[in-house]
Amino acid sequence: MDDNSSSEKYMLTFELHKSDELQELSIHGSADGLEALANALLRLVRNTKQGHFNHDHLMSDSWGGTELTSESQAADSTLLHHVKIYCYKGEKLQW
């Protein structure tokens, strides 16, 4: 994400919820946090359309990043500290 992005400016978490029957990913975010995520996704799309296979890393400050918040928003979840987002040129990886 952009160098000026910071978890201090917004809230954004990816959290796993597990039960015997389900595995669910929840994304929690303030309006600014979700906008930062949307901008990261759009940037990946633009770069991939220009012919580049691209990916991005979102990390919490406890993992050396600034894109994700380090505090879980749900009591029964596991906070993810590192999220990788990949954008492919087609339906599968093409180098």
C-alpha positions in Angstrom: 0.0 0.0 0.0 1.1 3.6 -0.1 3.9 4.7 2.2 1.7 7.3 3.8 -0.9 4.7 4.8 -0.9 4.1 8.5 -3.0 2.0 10.9 -2.9 5.1 13.2 -5.0 6.9 10.6 -7.7 4.2 10.2 -8.8 0.8 11.4 -8.5 -2.2 9.2 -8.3 -5.9 10.3 -8.7 -9.3 8.7 -9.9 -11.9 11.2 -10.6 -15.6 11.0 -13.6 -17.1 12.8 -13.5 -20.9 13.2 -16.1 -23.4 14.4 -16.5 -27.1 13.8 -18.5 -26.5 10.6 -17.2 -23.1 9.3 -14.2 -21.1 8.5 -15.0 -17.5 7.9 -12.9 -14.4 7.1 -14.2 -11.1 8.4 -12.8 -7.7 7.3 -13.4 -4.9 9.8 -12.6 -1.4 8.8 -13.4 2.3 9.3 -14.4 4.2 6.2 -10.8 5.4 5.7 -9.5 1.8 6.2 -11.8 0.3 3.7 -11.0 3.1 1.3 -7.2 2.3 1.7 -8.0 -1.4 1.0 -10.0 -0.4 -2.1 -7.2 1.8 -3.4 -4.7 -1.0 -2.9 -6.9 -3.4 -4.9 -7.4 -0.8 -7.7 -3.7 -0.2 -7.9 -3.1 -3.9 -8.3 -5.7 -4.1 -11.1 -4.1 -1.1 -12.9 -0.6 -2.5 -12.7 -1.7 -5.9 -13.9 -3.6 -4.5 -16.9 -0.3 -2.8 -17.8 1.2 -6.3 -18.1 2.7 -6.7 -14.7 1.9 -9.6 -12.4 1.5 -7.8 -9.1 0.9 -8.4 -5.4 0.8 -6.5 -2.2 1.4 -7.2 1.4 -0.7 -5.7 4.2 0.8 -6.0 7.7 0.1 -4.9 11.2 2.7 -2.8 13.1 3.6 -5.9 15.2 4.8 -7.5 11.9 6.6 -4.4 10.6 3.8 -2.8 8.6 1.4 0.0 8.9 -1.6 -1.1 6.8 -3.4 -3.3 9.3 -4.6 -2.6 12.8 -3.0 -4.8 15.6 -6.2 -5.0 17.7 -8.8 -7.6 17.1 -12.4 -6.3 16.7 -14.2 -9.6 17.6 -13.6 -11.6 20.8 -13.9 -15.0 19.1 -11.5 -14.4 16.2 -7.9 -14.8 15.2 -6.3 -11.6 14.0 -4.3 -11.9 10.8 -1.1 -9.9 10.9 -0.1 -10.5 7.3 -2.4 -10.5 4.3 -1.0 -11.1 0.7 -3.2 -10.0 -2.2 -2.4 -11.3 -5.7 -3.7 -10.0 -9.0 -3.3 -12.3 -12.0 -3.4 -11.5 -15.7 -6.0 -14.2 -16.4 -7.8 -16.9 -14.5 -4.6 -18.4 -13.3 -0.9 -17.4 -12.7 0.8 -16.4 -15.9 4.4 -15.1 -15.9 
